[in-house]
């Protein structure tokens, strides 16, 4: 890795500037520029290029760094210049120490798209929030605070939707907001790459955990700091060990996002890629109907066996029509208009038609 120190008198971004050599590009091809970076405190840098016709815009937004390694990824289409020189403008904070590693530029036009094992990780296929939670789960936190929104993901111009999550106001522990993927089949011994696009409305923090230590590279992964700019977090190793599938043969990835109370997060493009190769069957989980005892009769939606359980009901458009946490009754009867409703009990979901 390369260590760089901002001069003591630095005030401008360009007062510390590391530049790559000039790299030949093919006009019109799409490229991915990525690197790993950390600092010995709260740092700040940006990427710039020599000219605006090289690699998208000439000046990229500021990126915050911390003592934890993070992978920063940009994608853009090569311009008319036919070449690019990337500048790491790192002079904003005087006497900050930075470490840089794995600077890469990949021509995506020549690379086949790998299979994402998180089948619906882009959220683009979901019509509304209720559909999201028939596949993904909110193990802790309030489903009512979640939103499926039009995407503003600046890292992916093809993205159409993103998921908004809010940490509870009283949260203190990482698991106080916990968003979980479906269970993903793995091949024991294969190595994997995890990535997600994420931003927050302030300085946030999250980690990935798994349901068991024998699933994928241990149960608790290191903390990752987030900021107001979209960042691609890419993880191929945890505490120096590769993301290797264990004997469980499956993994459920939990986003533990409860450390900073009241923080708003936006996530997109959750991916898990098999770097070893080979195939594994990926099946979206289906909620067993017997787990949720819900039915309708004469315009009444009845939900049984809910004593002590949280219950939410959503219209098919995603509007919440009922919510109760840790109910004291074993049965709920709701008079509703005709239509299709999503019943969520302890974050498992099913559809019910009210006639």
Secondary structure, DSSP 8 states (H G I E B T S, - for coil): -EEEE--TT--SGGGSEEE---EE--TT-EEEEEEEEEESSSEEEEEEESSTTSBS-SB---EEE-SS-EEEEEEEEB-TTSEE-EEEE--SSTT-EEEEEEEEEEEGGGS-----SSTTTT-TT-SSHHHHTTTSEEEES-GGG-EEEE---TT-TT--EEEEEE--TT--SGGGSEEE---EE--TT-BEEEEEEEEESSSEEEEEEES-TTTBT-SB---EEE-SS-EEEEESEETTEE-BB-TT-EE-EEEE--SSTT-EEEEEEEEEEESS------------GGGSEEEEETTEEEEES-TT--EEEEETTS-EEEEESS-S-SEEEEE--SEEEEEEETTEEEEEEE-
